C-alpha cells in the first residue's frame, strides 16, 4: 500500500473511528497501544493512525485543539504550515481589500486556504505533491469548507491565475539538507513568485523572516509578523494601496504583533539612532520590530537611545509604555564578571533568575547553573554590550500601564 492509499484509508469510517479513539493517547505507551489495536485493525492502518495522532498532537500549538483533532497532516505540513492566528490575520487583509477569490499557490495542507475560506473567500488551492493535495482536500471537508475550496494537484507554474482577484504564494523553504536561506533556492524561486504577484490585482508572498531587506522588491510592502512574542514569518504585499483598512504601500516596512494586531510601520525609515549610556529603563523591542528595522522608530518615540550601535536594546530615563516593547527598570550595571554577579544575587536572595542576552556568547542555562541560586526574590539579568564593552544589566520587568 503506497502513502496515498494509506492516507485514504484514514478517511474511511474505520480510519476516522480509529483516529477518534487515539485522540488522547500517550505516545510513551505507543508500543502497547499498537499491539492492542493490531488485534482488531490492519497493521498498516494502525501505523498510519498512530503517526497521524502524533502529528495532530503537535499541530495543536498551531491550530488549536478543536481544529487540529479534526484535521489531517503530513510531517512537513505540521512544520511548514501557517499558524492559524497568522493565517487569520492575512485573511483579514485580503477581505479588507475586497478580495472575493484567491489562488493559493503551494497550498501545503491548506492552513491559509482554510483561513481564507472562513473569511468567506473562494480559494483555488494548488500543490504539486499528490499526497499533500489530498490532505488539503480532506482538511477542507473536515472543517466544512469544501464548498469554498477547490484543491488541485498541479505545478503552480502551470496554473492560470488571471481569473482570480488575488494570488497568495507560499514557496517551500526547505530542501533535502534542511532550511533554505537563499530566496532563489525557494521552490518555486522568489523571482518566479514576484512575477506571479506582479500579474495579479493584489498579492501576498510568504517568505522567511530572515530575508535580507535588499531582496524586497521596491514595489512591495514588507510585513514581519510575530505571535505571542515569537517572529513567525514575513510577507511581501503587492497592490492595494487604496484600501480603506489595512492599506499596503510600496516601500513600506511593517511589524505586526499578534494576537493584539498592533502594527508599526513606516515608508521613510529613520537614520541610525543615537547611542548613549544606560538609563533607568531598558526596552526590548519585539522581534518583528527588529526584523523590520524599526528600532529607530522606537528610540524616537521614547526619546531614548541605544546602549550599543549593534545591539537592539533601547534605554531612556522616563517610563515609556508601548505594545512593541517589553520594559525593564534597571537597578545595576556591572562589567561582565560571573563572580560579582553570583555575589550580588546571593546578597539579594535571588532564587528565580531570568537571563536575556544580546551580543554575548554565554548560554543562559550555563549561567543559571553557575549561579547556584537560592532565595525567594526574582531578577532579570541582561548579558550584552554597552558601548562595545561586555556588560551585565540587572533589573525587573515594568508592569504595562
Buried (B, 14 or more C-beta within 10 A) or exposed (E): EEEEEBBBBBBEEBBBEBBEEBEEBEEEEBEEBBEEBEEEBBEEBBBBBBBBBBBBBBBEEBBEEEBBBBBBBBEBBBEBBBBBBBBBBBBBBBBBBEBEBBBBBBBBBBBBBBBBBBBEBBBBBBBBBEBBBBBBBBBBBBBEBBEBBBBBBEEBEEBEBEEBBBBBBBBBBEEEEEEBEEBEEBBBBBEBBBEBBBEBBBBBBBBBBEBEEEBBBEBBBBBBBBBEEEBBBBBBBBBBEEBEEBBBBBBBBBBBBBEEEBBBBBEEBBEEBEBBEBBBBBBBBBBBBBBBBBBBBBBEBBEBBBBBEEBBBBBBBEEBEBEBBBBBEBBBBEEBEEEEBBEBBBEBEBBEBBBBBBBBEBEBEEBBEEBEBEBEEBBBBBBBBBBEEBBBBBBBEBEEE
